[in-house]
Amino acid sequence: MYCGSCMHDNTLARSLTAEGFETVLVPTYTPIRSDEKEVSVDQVFFGGINVYLQEKIPLFRFVPRFMDRFLDNPRLIRKVTSRGIETDAKMLGGLTVSMLRGKNGHQRKEVKRLVQWLEEDMQPEVVVLSNVLIAGFVPELKKKWDVPVIVTLQGDDIFLNSLSEPYKRQAIHLIGELDQYIDGYLVHSNFYADLMARECGLSREKMYVTPLGIDTSDYVGLLRAREKSDILNIGYLARLSEDKGLHNLVTAFLELKKEEGMEQVRLQIAGWLGKDHEAFAELQFKRLESAGLVSSYSNLGSVDRAGKLRMFTEMDVLCVPTEYHEPKGLYALEAMACGVPVVQPAHGVFPELLDDLGGGLLYSPDDPQELVQQLRKLILDRELRLALGETGRNSVLSRRDAKAMAESTIAVVKQILSDRER
């Protein structure tokens, strides 16, 4: 699927390079997939096939390097993962713990390989990790070469909370032990900084809030003339899964369609559908069809960048009513950049995001009727809808583009480097 963390990392790497800071984006587990131009190197460390086999079959912990190169080949990994394989955390507890143990885990030769590559081939002035779950190699790196290491926190808790015991407890303990080796953390909200400090024992004073940004280059001229129209589209753009809350939006839409004056309201659904969620998604579509709303909704599937932008030009409101506490909210920024107001639950990053940027309404996640009310408010009040859309668009284009994200990241890196020198 198009991965939000991959998209964030790819955008940041491109922007850092554009600002004059040579940046190398290195995939782990699988090649990245972004709907923008990808800038990652064509090799994968901790290749997903390889580390899984090393975890499950001891023989693979000792195979020669040519076999590792075969298993870590990006083309092979792309071919295997193109079949829709998903990473179910319930099945990966042992592997997660082993990876966090670094040189003491079953993937020790992969740790050695990465450390050697960084120390001898790359020699970067700073290493930034995409998440804390891959930080098990950092103590060994620091032993060989004391380079500053910064960790981006952008959804680690979601995976950790899906682990079964005793793996969840062990993983959190190991993450807490790794904290002493980390020079700083990048987070996109105070909410997430507080959460990760509280739940994983990470040092709150090491956390720096760098606002999430997006590449707005092809959003600037993209704005539908939102003239009065009989058709009003409520959009959903995220994984078709329970944690993203598709069922919550379907429930709200069914309620709205019972009301007078809502005959021309439509629901547009787009996003990745994994095999594990096919039954869930099919149930939501059947709910709509059983209510006689076959012609009132559309399932656009997994859209590429062009399809996403086209969807935004047709959308009047975006709503992704997540069950979990969203750490980023990339889709909300994208919608607002197109002048589309959002309706989001008042948890996770969204209260801070909308307080900073405007561009939408919040609802209590414990009150399904409030979601219906907020959607109804924007559907019926065209002036409010347009005003919120304009506010959000102006805020994102002026303060949440990729350049702003890169500049805030550079400031943090410089601060950490300065602190180390002192």
C-alpha positions, -999 to +999 in steps of 0.1 A: +000+000+000+010+037-001+025+039+034+020+072+053+054+069+070+071+062+037+054+092+021+065+114+050+101+101+049+104+104+011+090+140+012+113+150+040+144+135+023+136+153-010+131+186+009+162+183+030+182+178-002+165+208-018+176+229+012+212+219+006+216+190+030+227+159+013+203+132+024+202+095+017+169+076+022+176+040+031+147+015+031+143-011+059+123-043+056+108-035+022+114-009-005+093+022+002+062+030-018+052+067-022+028+084-046+056+110-052+089+106-070+109+082-048+144+091-038+155+061-018+186+040-025+180+007-044+189-016-016+171-027+016+186-033+050+169-058+074+151-072+043+117-084+055+121-119+040+156-124+053+149-112+089+118-133+091+136-164+080+164-157+104+138-155+132+120-187+123+147-209+109+181-209+127+200-220+096+194-187+079+213-169+107+245-184+092+240-184+054+267-168+033+265-132+021+255-141-015+223-157-001+216-126+019+220-105-012+195-127-030+169-125-002+174-087+003+170-080-034+145-051-037+129-067-068+123-100-050+108-082-020+085-061-043+074-093-061+065-111-029+048-081-012+028-072-043+006-102-035-010-083-006+010-097+023+003-077+055+023-074+087+000-087+114+016-076+147+000-106+164+023-129+143+055-108+147+060-105+184+091-126+186+106-109+156+099-075+170+116-083+203+146-099+185+151-068+163+150-046+194+178-067+210+201-057+181+234-076+182+219-099+209+190-109+187+187-134+159+194-108+132+229-100+145+246-104+112+222-078+097+231-054+125+268-059+117+262-053+080+242-020+086+267-007+111+296-014+088+279+003+058+271+034+078+306+036+094+327+028+063+306+037+032+283+065+043+299+082+073+268+105+078+269+134+102+236+124+116+214+093+114+176+097+115+154+066+120+119+063+107+107+047+139+120+033+172+112-003+163+143-005+141+166+011+167+180-021+181+213-017+161+220+018+176+240+006+207+263-013+184+266+017+160+274+040+190+301+016+201+318+016+167+312+052+158+295+078+180+273+095+154+242+114+166+210+093+162+176+109+160+144+088+160+111+098+143+081+087+163+051+084+139+029+055+149+051+031+169+025+027+196-001+014+172+021-016+163+032-021+199-004-022+212-012-049+187+015-072+200+004-101+222+020-107+256+047-112+267+061-096+235+044-062+240+058-059+276+093-071+264+094-047+235+084-017+255+111-026+281+137-028+254+126+005+238+130+021+272+166+008+275+174+021+240+165+056+251+199+063+266+215+058+231+192+082+213+201+119+210+166+132+201+132+124+189+111+140+161+074+141+168+045+159+150+025+169+181+028+174+218+001+147+222+024+121+207+054+132+226+035+129+259+021+095+249+054+079+239+072+093+269+045+079+292+039+045+275+075+036+264+096+054+291+113+077+266+128+110+277+103+138+272+130+164+272+146+148+241+115+153+221+112+180+195+079+189+178+084+194+141+051+201+123+041+175+097+043+189+061+034+178+026+047+185-009+022+211-020+038+217-055+008+202-074-018+214-049-012+252-053-030+255-086-055+227-077-087+242-064-122+234-076-145+263-081-169+252-054-200+266-070-234+258-057-242+223-068-269+197-061-243+171-055-222+172-023-195+146-017-183+133+016-149+117+011-130+090+029-093+084+020-075+059+041-071+021+046-104+003+044-101-010+079-118-009+113-090+011+129-094+039+104-131+040+112-148+033+078-177+017+097-182+049+118-185+070+086-209+045+070-231+046+101-231+084+101-239+085+063-268+061+068-282+084+094-278+115+072-295+098+042-327+092+063-331+130+067-350+153+044-328+174+022-299+149+020-310+132-012-280+146-032-253+138-006-228+112-019-201+091-002-167+086-020-145+059-005-109+053-015-080+035+000-060+003+003-079-029+011-058-056+026-068-092+026-073-092+064-100-065+060-119-077+029-147-091+050-150-059+071-151-037+040-176-059+022-199-057+052-198-019+050-207-019+013-235-044+020-249-020+047-250+008+021-266-014-005-292-029+019-303+007+027-309+013-010-279+035-015-261+017-043-262+049-064-252+071-034-217+058-029-187+049-049-156+028-041-126+042-060-102+016-047-065+023-040-059+056-059-025+069-071-015+105-068-034+117-098-065+098-087-062+113-052-059+148-065-089+143-087-109+130-058-101+161-037-114+183-065-147+165-063-149+164-026-167+188-003-159+173+031-133+147+042-139+125+072-117+097+084-132+089+118-103+068+133-107+044+162-071+048+172-054+080+182-038+092+149-002+104+153+001+122+119-031+128+099-015+132+065-048+129+047-062+158+066-034+181+055-038+169+019-076+176+019-071+211+035-044+219+009-072+215-017-096+237+003-116+207+016-127+211+052-124+180+075-145+165+102-123+144+126-125+129+161-113+150+190-084+127+199-048+120+187-032+147+167-065+163+154-072+188+183-037+203+179-038+201+141-072+220+138-064+244+166-032+254+146-046+254+111-083+257+113-099+240+083-123+217+100-145+206+129-140+181+157-165+157+173-165+136+204-154+101+195-177+088+222-208+104+206-217+090+172-245+115+169-221+144+171-203+131+140-237+132+122-243+167+135-209+181+124-213+165+089-248+179+087-235+214+097-210+215+069-234+200+043-261+226+050-240+256+057-222+264+024-206+296+038-191+278+067-179+250+045-162+274+021-147+295+050-132+265+067-119+252+034-102+285+026-087+288+061-073+253+060-059+258+025-041+290+033-026+276+065-013+244+049+002+262+018+019+288+039+030+268+070+028+231+064+045+225+031+076+203+027+100+232+029+086+242+063+089+206+075+125+204+063+134+238+079+120+227+113+139+194+110+171+211+102+167+234+132+164+203+154+194+186+139+215+218+144+203+221+180+213+185+188+247+188+171+253+221+190+243+204+223+267+176+217+296+199+209+290+218+242 
